[in-house]
């Protein structure tokens, strides 16, 4: 047992020191438990096969799906609009949102979904993500106390009652203490905790696609020579393909987008929008085609094909909706001297056939170019195509530079598509599976993550990139520490000593002792394991003194969810560690006062709500 305590102390000190990444520290702790003989190899590696760890990885993929299909960008903008750029208001919104959602969805699922939203909202509001992410994690832990299924310790405490022949807790009974604690958490972060949270600078600022579009519109005059034409009833274009007219060769015009406005036969269902029309794309009556070309060529085309001109507003949002969405995006491309494109003569608006990317606009020496140009080294282009084609462009044409991050831009698009609703439906399916316990949590999360990938809400090639492997590895490597504490009897000895010393005092003293011991364990042991350990001890202590076990078991559930002092106390704390750039001491500084408030509130309110 002495060896175990030395390893535990060294692990905590290394976390506090911050010299090594937290996942490395956790792995060193795991290996030390094996080398010291405390755990065998199966026990030491048990964390990597733990259902919770697998579930967390799957939940990251689900969160990535929500991000890639526009929900996180949309939610982030709504958060900012509701807060009106007020960081304190935004802090209240994200804390409350995390709390309410975690009452019905797993805490880890809540945080996985809200982390990208919160990061985006923080930057848009002019603050650092580290000012908001810790309240999301702590808020989700607190929100788990709103319902019976909100967090595993609630179920464990209720089962302890049932196993001893008593009635368990009601579904919303935990909210009697959960709601006051949630109010305390919100007020704490709003008026005091915000000042304690660090403003850690990170290099992961989400790309503001509105700002990028505004810059491109000004620098490249993207709105110039962009027209929308309606195909009238007498037009010879009706029921013909775009390729049959060779618009680029005969008119110097590129068809960029096609919108269907006339209902199609049921047997010939076609998309409402054709974002990147191909030569075989068929045109129909009342279609609206967006084209790019010189005014005189457009006038000629309008007269020859009996087309109507629809005004194309130059407002940024209108152009953005016309040119980009979840499928099709834009980026800036620079031509280097050794590029194979140097010397090629092209018309702006034409497609690079090898890559399927369109040269939408060009600039040379900060001056926009128009019409037919001969490409020179140093030219800059705004290109348009599928996000996937834009990312792979450099592998098709060597010596070109893609400025910025198409990957980041694609996640910043707030328009919703069919895949957006598939992603939302997948999240709702996860909630149903978890709330009604249709499947084990890990299997439910894996199935929903699989749906996200199979429907390409998250491309399979991007799924692993969406997982925070630092958090996953750290959690998996720290699970054996909780196992070692139970295997050696160290946890049991500490618990028995506390109960024997406080049992003869006032019940509130025993209640306080159970809270303190449980929260101490929860800082390093999984909250479920902590509740499993403490629930029978609390029940036996109450029973031996002739007291009702309800207030003591409620206290176990509450204190098991107060792991505010360490990044390894709960998975939610670990999930915001990297994104917020937090250090070990940040959790102690911010979580310490909140833990004290929860302790006082629990000791005062629990005896009033549940009599001894």
C-alpha positions as CSV (number, residue, x, y, z in Angstrom):
1,X,0.0,0.0,0.0
2,X,2.9,2.3,0.7
3,X,4.2,1.9,-2.9
4,X,0.7,2.7,-4.2
5,X,0.5,5.9,-2.2
6,X,4.0,7.0,-3.4
7,X,2.9,6.4,-7.0
8,X,-0.3,8.3,-6.5
9,X,1.5,11.2,-4.9
10,X,4.1,11.4,-7.7
11,X,1.4,11.3,-10.3
12,X,-0.4,14.2,-8.7
13,X,2.8,16.2,-8.4
14,X,3.6,15.6,-12.0
15,X,0.2,16.8,-13.0
16,X,0.7,19.9,-10.9
17,X,4.2,20.5,-12.3
18,X,2.9,20.5,-15.8
19,X,6.3,19.7,-17.3
20,X,5.0,16.7,-19.2
21,X,1.8,16.3,-21.2
22,X,-1.0,14.8,-19.0
23,X,-1.4,11.7,-21.1
24,X,2.3,10.9,-20.7
25,X,2.0,11.4,-16.9
26,X,-1.0,9.0,-16.8
27,X,0.8,6.4,-18.9
28,X,3.8,6.6,-16.5
29,X,1.5,6.1,-13.6
30,X,-0.1,3.1,-15.3
31,X,3.3,1.5,-16.1
32,X,4.5,2.1,-12.5
33,X,1.5,0.2,-11.1
34,X,2.4,-2.7,-13.2
35,X,6.2,-2.7,-12.6
36,X,5.6,-2.4,-8.8
37,X,3.5,-5.5,-8.9
38,X,0.3,-3.8,-7.7
39,X,-1.5,-4.7,-10.9
40,X,-1.0,-7.4,-13.4
41,X,-0.8,-6.7,-17.1
42,X,-4.5,-7.2,-17.7
43,X,-5.5,-4.9,-14.9
44,X,-2.9,-2.3,-15.9
45,X,-4.2,-2.2,-19.5
46,X,-7.9,-2.5,-18.5
47,X,-8.6,1.2,-19.1
48,X,-8.0,0.8,-22.9
49,X,-10.8,-1.8,-23.1
50,X,-13.1,0.1,-20.7
51,X,-16.5,0.8,-22.1
52,X,-16.4,4.4,-20.9
53,X,-13.2,5.2,-22.8
54,X,-14.7,3.7,-26.0
55,X,-17.8,5.7,-25.5
56,X,-15.8,8.9,-25.1
57,X,-14.0,8.3,-28.4
58,X,-17.3,7.7,-30.2
59,X,-18.8,10.8,-28.6
60,X,-16.0,12.9,-30.0
61,X,-16.9,11.6,-33.5
62,X,-20.6,12.5,-32.9
63,X,-19.5,16.0,-31.8
64,X,-17.4,16.3,-34.9
65,X,-20.4,15.4,-37.0
66,X,-22.5,18.2,-35.4
67,X,-19.6,20.6,-36.1
68,X,-19.1,19.6,-39.7
69,X,-22.8,19.9,-40.6
70,X,-23.3,23.4,-39.4
71,X,-24.9,23.0,-36.0
72,X,-22.0,24.2,-33.9
73,X,-21.4,27.2,-36.0
74,X,-25.1,28.1,-35.9
75,X,-25.3,27.5,-32.2
76,X,-22.2,29.6,-31.6
77,X,-23.7,32.5,-33.5
78,X,-26.9,32.2,-31.6
79,X,-25.0,32.1,-28.3
80,X,-23.3,35.3,-29.3
81,X,-26.5,37.0,-30.6
82,X,-28.3,36.2,-27.4
83,X,-25.3,37.4,-25.3
84,X,-24.9,40.5,-27.5
85,X,-21.1,40.2,-27.2
86,X,-21.4,40.2,-23.4
87,X,-18.9,37.6,-22.2
88,X,-20.6,37.3,-18.7
89,X,-24.0,36.6,-20.5
90,X,-22.3,34.1,-22.8
91,X,-20.8,32.4,-19.8
92,X,-24.3,32.0,-18.2
93,X,-25.7,30.7,-21.5
94,X,-23.1,28.0,-22.0
95,X,-23.1,26.9,-18.4
96,X,-26.9,26.7,-18.3
97,X,-27.0,24.9,-21.7
98,X,-24.4,22.3,-20.6
99,X,-26.3,21.7,-17.4
100,X,-29.7,21.2,-18.9
101,X,-28.5,19.0,-21.7
102,X,-26.4,16.8,-19.3
103,X,-29.6,16.1,-17.3
104,X,-30.7,13.9,-20.2
105,X,-27.6,13.1,-22.1
106,X,-24.3,11.8,-20.7
107,X,-22.0,14.4,-19.3
108,X,-19.3,13.4,-21.8
109,X,-21.7,13.6,-24.7
110,X,-22.8,17.0,-23.6
111,X,-19.2,18.3,-23.4
112,X,-18.2,16.7,-26.7
113,X,-21.0,18.5,-28.5
114,X,-20.6,21.9,-26.8
115,X,-16.8,22.2,-26.8
116,X,-16.6,23.3,-30.5
117,X,-19.6,25.5,-30.1
118,X,-18.1,27.2,-27.0
119,X,-14.7,27.7,-28.7
120,X,-16.3,29.4,-31.7
121,X,-18.6,31.5,-29.5
122,X,-15.7,32.6,-27.3
123,X,-13.6,33.9,-30.2
124,X,-16.6,35.7,-31.7
125,X,-17.3,37.4,-28.4
126,X,-13.7,38.6,-28.2
127,X,-12.5,36.3,-25.3
128,X,-10.4,33.2,-24.9
129,X,-12.0,29.8,-24.9
130,X,-10.3,29.1,-21.5
131,X,-12.7,31.6,-20.0
132,X,-15.7,29.5,-21.0
133,X,-14.7,25.8,-21.3
134,X,-14.3,25.0,-17.6
135,X,-17.8,26.3,-16.8
136,X,-19.1,23.9,-19.5
137,X,-17.3,21.0,-17.9
138,X,-18.4,21.9,-14.4
139,X,-21.9,22.8,-15.6
140,X,-22.3,19.4,-17.2
141,X,-21.3,17.7,-13.9
142,X,-23.8,19.7,-12.0
143,X,-26.5,19.2,-14.6
144,X,-26.2,15.4,-14.1
145,X,-27.9,16.0,-10.7
146,X,-31.1,17.1,-12.3
147,X,-32.4,13.6,-13.2
148,X,-32.0,10.0,-12.0
149,X,-30.2,9.1,-15.3
150,X,-28.2,12.3,-15.5
151,X,-25.0,10.7,-14.1
152,X,-24.1,7.1,-13.0
153,X,-23.7,8.0,-9.3
154,X,-27.4,8.9,-9.1
155,X,-28.3,5.4,-10.3
156,X,-25.8,3.8,-8.0
157,X,-27.2,5.7,-5.0
158,X,-30.8,4.7,-5.9
159,X,-29.8,1.1,-6.5
160,X,-28.3,1.0,-3.0
161,X,-31.8,1.8,-1.6
162,X,-33.5,-0.8,-3.8
163,X,-31.0,-3.6,-3.0
164,X,-31.8,-3.1,0.7
165,X,-35.5,-3.4,0.2
166,X,-36.3,0.3,0.1
167,X,-37.9,2.5,-2.5
168,X,-35.4,4.1,-4.9
169,X,-35.2,7.8,-5.8
170,X,-37.7,9.3,-8.3
171,X,-36.6,10.4,-11.7
172,X,-36.7,14.1,-10.9
173,X,-36.1,13.8,-7.1
174,X,-32.4,14.7,-7.5
175,X,-33.4,18.0,-9.0
176,X,-34.5,19.1,-5.5
177,X,-30.8,19.5,-4.7
178,X,-29.6,19.7,-8.3
179,X,-31.4,22.9,-9.1
180,X,-30.1,24.9,-6.2
181,X,-26.6,23.7,-6.9
182,X,-27.0,24.7,-10.6
183,X,-28.1,28.2,-9.6
184,X,-25.1,28.5,-7.3
185,X,-22.7,27.4,-10.1
186,X,-24.2,29.9,-12.5
187,X,-24.0,32.8,-10.0
188,X,-20.5,31.7,-9.0
189,X,-19.2,31.8,-12.6
190,X,-21.1,35.0,-13.5
191,X,-19.9,37.1,-10.6
192,X,-16.7,35.5,-9.2
193,X,-15.4,32.5,-11.0
194,X,-15.0,34.3,-14.3
195,X,-12.2,36.4,-12.7
196,X,-10.4,33.3,-11.6
197,X,-10.3,31.5,-14.9
198,X,-7.1,32.0,-17.0
199,X,-7.1,33.7,-20.3
200,X,-4.8,31.2,-22.0
201,X,-3.8,32.2,-25.5
202,X,-4.2,29.4,-28.0
203,X,-3.5,29.2,-31.8
204,X,-6.8,27.4,-32.5
205,X,-8.9,30.4,-33.3
206,X,-11.8,29.3,-35.6
207,X,-11.7,30.9,-39.0
208,X,-14.3,33.6,-39.3
209,X,-15.8,32.8,-42.7
210,X,-17.8,36.0,-42.8
211,X,-14.6,38.0,-42.4
212,X,-12.8,35.9,-45.1
213,X,-15.7,36.4,-47.5
214,X,-15.7,40.2,-46.9
215,X,-12.0,40.3,-47.6
216,X,-12.3,38.3,-50.8
217,X,-15.2,40.4,-52.0
218,X,-13.2,43.6,-51.6
219,X,-9.8,42.3,-52.8
220,X,-11.0,40.2,-55.7
221,X,-14.2,41.9,-56.7
222,X,-16.0,38.5,-56.5
223,X,-19.4,40.1,-57.0
224,X,-18.4,41.6,-60.4
225,X,-19.5,39.8,-63.5
226,X,-21.7,37.4,-61.5
227,X,-25.3,37.1,-62.8
228,X,-28.4,35.0,-62.2
229,X,-30.4,34.1,-65.2
230,X,-33.9,32.5,-65.3
231,X,-34.7,30.0,-68.1
232,X,-38.0,31.2,-69.7
233,X,-40.6,29.0,-71.3
234,X,-39.5,29.7,-74.9
235,X,-35.7,29.2,-74.2
236,X,-34.0,26.6,-76.4
237,X,-32.0,25.6,-73.3
238,X,-34.9,23.7,-71.8
239,X,-34.3,19.9,-71.6
240,X,-30.7,20.2,-72.9
241,X,-27.4,19.7,-71.1
242,X,-25.0,22.4,-70.2
243,X,-22.2,20.6,-72.0
244,X,-24.1,20.5,-75.3
245,X,-23.8,24.3,-75.6
246,X,-20.1,24.7,-74.6
247,X,-20.7,28.0,-72.9
248,X,-17.1,28.5,-71.9
249,X,-15.7,28.2,-75.5
250,X,-18.5,30.0,-77.3
251,X,-19.4,32.7,-74.8
252,X,-16.5,32.8,-72.3
253,X,-19.1,32.1,-69.6
254,X,-19.0,29.6,-66.7
255,X,-22.1,28.1,-65.2
256,X,-21.5,28.1,-61.4
257,X,-24.7,27.0,-59.9
258,X,-28.2,25.8,-60.8
259,X,-31.4,26.1,-58.8
260,X,-34.5,24.2,-59.7
261,X,-37.7,26.2,-59.3
262,X,-40.1,24.1,-61.3
263,X,-41.5,20.9,-59.8
264,X,-40.0,17.8,-61.3
265,X,-41.9,14.6,-62.0
266,X,-42.1,12.2,-59.1
267,X,-40.2,9.6,-61.1
268,X,-37.4,12.1,-61.9
269,X,-36.5,13.5,-58.5
270,X,-33.6,16.0,-58.8
271,X,-31.8,18.0,-56.3
272,X,-33.1,21.6,-55.6
273,X,-29.6,22.9,-56.1
274,X,-26.8,21.7,-58.3
275,X,-23.8,23.4,-56.7
276,X,-21.2,22.4,-59.3
277,X,-23.0,21.8,-62.6
278,X,-21.4,19.2,-64.8
279,X,-21.5,19.0,-68.7
280,X,-24.3,16.4,-68.4
281,X,-26.4,18.5,-66.1
282,X,-29.8,19.1,-67.7
283,X,-31.5,22.5,-67.7
284,X,-35.2,22.8,-67.3
285,X,-37.9,25.4,-67.5
286,X,-37.8,28.1,-64.8
287,X,-34.3,27.0,-63.6
288,X,-32.1,29.8,-62.3
289,X,-28.5,29.5,-63.3
290,X,-25.7,31.5,-61.7
291,X,-23.0,32.4,-64.2
292,X,-19.8,34.4,-64.4
293,X,-18.8,36.3,-67.5
294,X,-18.2,39.7,-69.2
295,X,-21.4,41.9,-69.5
296,X,-21.4,42.0,-73.2
297,X,-21.2,38.2,-73.4
298,X,-24.0,37.8,-70.9
299,X,-26.2,40.3,-72.9
300,X,-25.6,38.2,-76.0
301,X,-26.5,35.0,-74.1
302,X,-29.7,36.5,-72.7
303,X,-31.0,37.6,-76.1
304,X,-30.0,34.4,-77.9
305,X,-31.5,32.0,-75.3
306,X,-34.5,34.0,-74.1
307,X,-33.4,34.3,-70.5
308,X,-34.5,36.7,-67.8
309,X,-32.0,38.5,-65.6
310,X,-32.5,38.3,-61.8
311,X,-30.6,41.0,-59.8
312,X,-27.7,39.6,-57.8
313,X,-27.2,41.6,-54.6
314,X,-23.6,42.2,-53.6
315,X,-24.2,41.8,-49.9
316,X,-21.8,39.5,-48.1
317,X,-24.4,37.1,-46.8
318,X,-26.1,36.8,-50.1
319,X,-22.9,36.0,-51.9
320,X,-21.9,33.6,-49.2
321,X,-25.1,31.7,-49.5
322,X,-24.8,31.7,-53.3
323,X,-21.2,30.4,-53.4
324,X,-20.6,28.1,-50.3
325,X,-22.4,25.6,-48.1
326,X,-21.5,22.4,-46.3
327,X,-20.6,20.6,-49.6
328,X,-19.0,23.4,-51.6
329,X,-16.5,25.9,-50.3
330,X,-13.9,28.5,-51.3
331,X,-10.3,29.1,-50.5
332,X,-7.4,31.4,-51.5
333,X,-4.7,29.9,-53.7
334,X,-1.2,31.4,-54.4
335,X,0.9,30.5,-57.4
336,X,4.6,29.8,-56.8
337,X,7.3,30.3,-59.6
338,X,7.7,26.6,-60.1
339,X,4.0,25.8,-60.5
340,X,2.9,24.0,-63.6
341,X,0.1,26.6,-63.9
342,X,2.5,29.4,-64.7
343,X,2.0,30.5,-68.3
344,X,-1.4,28.9,-68.8
345,X,-4.1,31.1,-70.3
346,X,-7.4,30.7,-68.5
347,X,-10.8,32.5,-68.3
348,X,-11.9,33.4,-64.8
349,X,-14.8,31.2,-63.8
350,X,-13.4,28.2,-65.7
351,X,-12.7,24.9,-64.0
352,X,-9.4,23.1,-63.5
353,X,-10.6,19.8,-64.9
354,X,-8.0,17.7,-63.1
355,X,-9.1,18.8,-59.7
356,X,-12.7,19.9,-60.2
357,X,-11.9,23.3,-58.7
358,X,-13.1,26.6,-60.3
359,X,-10.9,29.7,-60.6
360,X,-13.5,32.1,-59.3
361,X,-11.5,35.3,-59.1
362,X,-7.9,36.5,-59.4
363,X,-5.6,39.3,-58.2
364,X,-2.2,40.4,-59.2
365,X,-0.2,42.8,-57.1
366,X,-3.3,43.5,-55.1
367,X,-5.3,44.5,-58.2
368,X,-8.3,42.3,-59.3
369,X,-8.0,40.7,-62.7
370,X,-10.9,40.1,-65.1
371,X,-11.7,38.0,-68.2
372,X,-8.9,35.9,-69.9
373,X,-5.6,36.0,-68.1
374,X,-2.1,34.5,-68.4
375,X,-1.1,33.1,-65.1
376,X,2.1,34.4,-63.6
377,X,4.1,33.5,-60.4
378,X,2.7,35.4,-57.5
379,X,-0.9,35.5,-58.8
380,X,-3.5,34.9,-56.2
381,X,-6.8,33.2,-56.9
382,X,-10.1,32.6,-55.0
383,X,-11.0,29.0,-55.9
384,X,-14.4,27.2,-55.5
385,X,-15.1,23.5,-55.4
386,X,-16.0,20.8,-53.0
387,X,-14.2,21.1,-49.7
388,X,-12.6,17.7,-50.4
389,X,-11.3,18.8,-53.8
390,X,-9.9,22.0,-52.3
391,X,-8.0,20.0,-49.7
392,X,-6.5,17.7,-52.3
393,X,-5.7,20.4,-54.8
394,X,-2.0,20.5,-53.8
395,X,-1.6,16.8,-54.6
396,X,-2.9,17.5,-58.1
397,X,-1.0,20.7,-58.9
398,X,2.4,21.0,-57.3
399,X,3.9,24.3,-56.1
400,X,0.6,26.0,-55.2
401,X,-0.1,27.3,-51.7
402,X,-3.6,27.1,-50.2
403,X,-3.8,30.0,-47.8
404,X,-5.6,29.4,-44.5
405,X,-7.4,26.2,-43.6
406,X,-10.2,24.8,-45.8
407,X,-10.8,22.3,-43.0
408,X,-11.5,25.1,-40.5
409,X,-13.6,27.1,-43.0
410,X,-15.8,24.1,-43.7
411,X,-16.7,23.8,-40.0
412,X,-17.6,27.5,-39.9
413,X,-20.4,27.3,-42.4
414,X,-23.7,27.9,-40.6
415,X,-26.0,26.8,-43.5
416,X,-27.9,23.6,-42.8
417,X,-28.2,20.8,-45.4
418,X,-29.9,17.4,-45.4
419,X,-26.8,16.0,-43.7
420,X,-27.3,18.5,-40.9
421,X,-30.6,17.0,-40.1
422,X,-29.2,13.5,-40.3
423,X,-26.6,14.6,-37.7
424,X,-29.3,16.1,-35.5
425,X,-31.4,13.0,-35.8
426,X,-28.4,10.9,-34.8
427,X,-27.9,12.9,-31.7
428,X,-31.6,12.5,-30.8
429,X,-31.3,8.8,-31.4
430,X,-28.3,8.7,-29.0
431,X,-30.4,10.5,-26.4
432,X,-33.3,8.0,-26.8
433,X,-31.0,5.1,-26.5
434,X,-29.4,6.5,-23.4
435,X,-32.5,7.8,-21.6
436,X,-34.5,4.6,-22.1
437,X,-31.5,2.3,-21.7
438,X,-32.2,0.5,-24.9
439,X,-28.5,-0.2,-25.4
440,X,-25.4,0.1,-23.2
441,X,-23.9,3.6,-23.5
442,X,-20.8,2.5,-25.3
443,X,-22.7,0.5,-27.9
444,X,-25.2,3.3,-28.4
445,X,-22.4,5.8,-28.9
446,X,-20.6,3.5,-31.4
447,X,-23.7,2.9,-33.4
448,X,-24.4,6.7,-33.6
449,X,-20.8,7.4,-34.5
450,X,-21.1,4.8,-37.2
451,X,-24.2,6.5,-38.6
452,X,-22.3,9.8,-38.7
453,X,-19.5,8.2,-40.7
454,X,-21.7,6.1,-43.1
455,X,-23.8,9.2,-44.0
456,X,-20.6,11.2,-44.4
457,X,-21.7,13.8,-41.8
458,X,-18.1,13.0,-40.7
459,X,-16.0,11.6,-43.6
460,X,-14.4,8.4,-42.5
461,X,-10.9,9.8,-43.3
462,X,-11.6,12.7,-40.8
463,X,-13.2,10.7,-38.0
464,X,-10.0,9.9,-36.1
465,X,-8.9,13.5,-36.4
466,X,-12.0,14.6,-34.6
467,X,-11.0,12.6,-31.5
468,X,-9.0,14.3,-28.7
469,X,-6.5,11.4,-28.2
470,X,-4.8,13.3,-25.4
471,X,-8.0,13.1,-23.3
472,X,-8.8,9.5,-24.4
473,X,-5.4,8.1,-23.5
474,X,-5.2,10.0,-20.2
475,X,-8.5,8.7,-19.1
476,X,-7.7,5.1,-20.1
477,X,-4.3,5.2,-18.4
478,X,-5.8,6.7,-15.1
479,X,-8.6,4.1,-14.7
480,X,-6.1,1.5,-13.3
481,X,-5.3,3.9,-10.5
482,X,-8.9,3.7,-9.2
483,X,-8.6,-0.1,-9.5
484,X,-5.4,-0.2,-7.5
485,X,-6.9,1.9,-4.7
486,X,-9.7,-0.5,-4.4
487,X,-7.6,-3.7,-4.8
488,X,-5.1,-2.7,-2.1
489,X,-7.9,-1.7,0.3
490,X,-6.6,1.8,0.7
491,X,-9.9,3.3,-0.1
492,X,-11.8,1.0,2.2
493,X,-9.5,1.7,5.2
494,X,-9.9,5.5,4.7
495,X,-13.7,5.2,4.5
496,X,-14.0,3.0,7.6
497,X,-11.8,5.3,9.7
498,X,-13.9,8.3,8.8
499,X,-17.2,6.6,9.7
500,X,-15.9,5.2,13.0
501,X,-14.6,8.6,14.1
502,X,-17.8,10.6,13.2
503,X,-20.5,8.1,13.8
504,X,-21.0,9.1,17.5
505,X,-21.3,12.8,16.6
506,X,-24.3,14.7,15.1
507,X,-25.6,13.3,11.8
508,X,-24.6,16.5,10.0
509,X,-21.0,15.8,11.0
510,X,-21.2,12.3,9.4
511,X,-22.9,13.8,6.4
512,X,-20.0,16.3,6.1
513,X,-17.4,13.5,6.5
514,X,-19.0,11.4,3.8
515,X,-19.1,14.4,1.4
516,X,-15.4,15.2,2.0
517,X,-14.2,11.6,1.6
518,X,-16.3,11.0,-1.5
519,X,-15.2,14.2,-3.1
520,X,-11.6,13.4,-2.2
521,X,-11.8,10.1,-4.0
522,X,-13.6,11.6,-7.0
523,X,-10.7,13.9,-7.7
524,X,-8.7,10.9,-8.9
525,X,-11.1,8.0,-9.1
526,X,-13.9,7.7,-11.7
527,X,-17.1,9.0,-10.2
528,X,-18.9,5.7,-10.8
529,X,-16.2,3.8,-8.9
530,X,-16.3,6.4,-6.1
531,X,-20.1,6.0,-5.8
532,X,-19.9,2.2,-5.9
533,X,-17.4,2.3,-3.0
534,X,-19.1,4.9,-0.9
535,X,-22.8,4.1,-1.3
536,X,-22.8,0.9,0.8
537,X,-20.6,2.5,3.4
538,X,-23.0,5.5,3.7
539,X,-26.1,3.2,3.8
540,X,-24.5,1.0,6.6
541,X,-23.5,4.0,8.6
542,X,-27.0,5.5,8.5
543,X,-28.6,2.1,9.3
544,X,-26.4,1.4,12.3
545,X,-27.3,4.8,13.7
546,X,-31.0,4.3,13.0
547,X,-31.1,7.2,10.5
548,X,-32.7,7.4,7.1
549,X,-30.1,6.5,4.4
550,X,-31.6,8.9,1.9
551,X,-29.7,12.1,2.8
552,X,-26.5,10.2,3.0
553,X,-26.9,8.5,-0.3
554,X,-27.9,11.8,-1.9
555,X,-24.8,13.3,-0.5
556,X,-22.7,10.5,-2.0
557,X,-24.3,11.2,-5.5
558,X,-23.7,15.0,-5.1
559,X,-20.1,14.7,-3.9
560,X,-19.2,12.1,-6.5
561,X,-20.0,14.8,-9.1
562,X,-17.8,17.5,-7.5
563,X,-14.5,16.6,-9.1
564,X,-13.6,20.2,-9.6
565,X,-9.9,20.1,-8.4
566,X,-8.2,18.0,-11.1
567,X,-8.3,17.4,-14.8
568,X,-8.5,13.7,-14.2
569,X,-11.4,13.7,-11.8
570,X,-14.0,13.3,-14.5
571,X,-13.9,12.7,-18.2
572,X,-15.5,16.1,-18.8
573,X,-12.7,17.9,-17.1
574,X,-10.2,16.0,-19.2
575,X,-12.1,16.8,-22.4
576,X,-11.7,20.6,-22.0
577,X,-8.0,20.4,-20.9
578,X,-6.4,20.7,-24.3
579,X,-9.0,23.0,-25.9
580,X,-8.7,25.5,-23.0
581,X,-4.9,25.1,-22.5
582,X,-5.5,24.6,-18.8
583,X,-2.9,23.5,-16.2
584,X,-3.4,21.4,-13.1
585,X,-3.5,24.5,-10.8
586,X,-6.2,26.2,-12.9
587,X,-8.6,23.5,-11.8
588,X,-7.7,24.0,-8.1
589,X,-8.0,27.8,-8.3
590,X,-11.3,27.8,-10.1
591,X,-12.8,24.6,-8.7
592,X,-11.8,25.1,-5.1
593,X,-14.3,27.9,-4.2
594,X,-17.1,26.2,-6.1
595,X,-16.4,22.9,-4.3
596,X,-16.6,24.8,-1.0
597,X,-20.0,26.4,-2.0
598,X,-21.3,23.0,-3.0
599,X,-20.2,21.5,0.4
600,X,-21.9,24.2,2.4
601,X,-25.1,24.1,0.3
602,X,-25.3,20.3,0.5
603,X,-24.8,20.2,4.3
604,X,-27.4,22.9,4.8
605,X,-30.1,21.8,2.2
606,X,-29.9,18.0,2.2
607,X,-31.1,17.6,5.9
608,X,-33.9,20.1,5.2
609,X,-35.2,18.2,2.1
610,X,-34.6,14.7,3.3
611,X,-35.0,14.2,7.0
612,X,-32.6,12.1,9.1
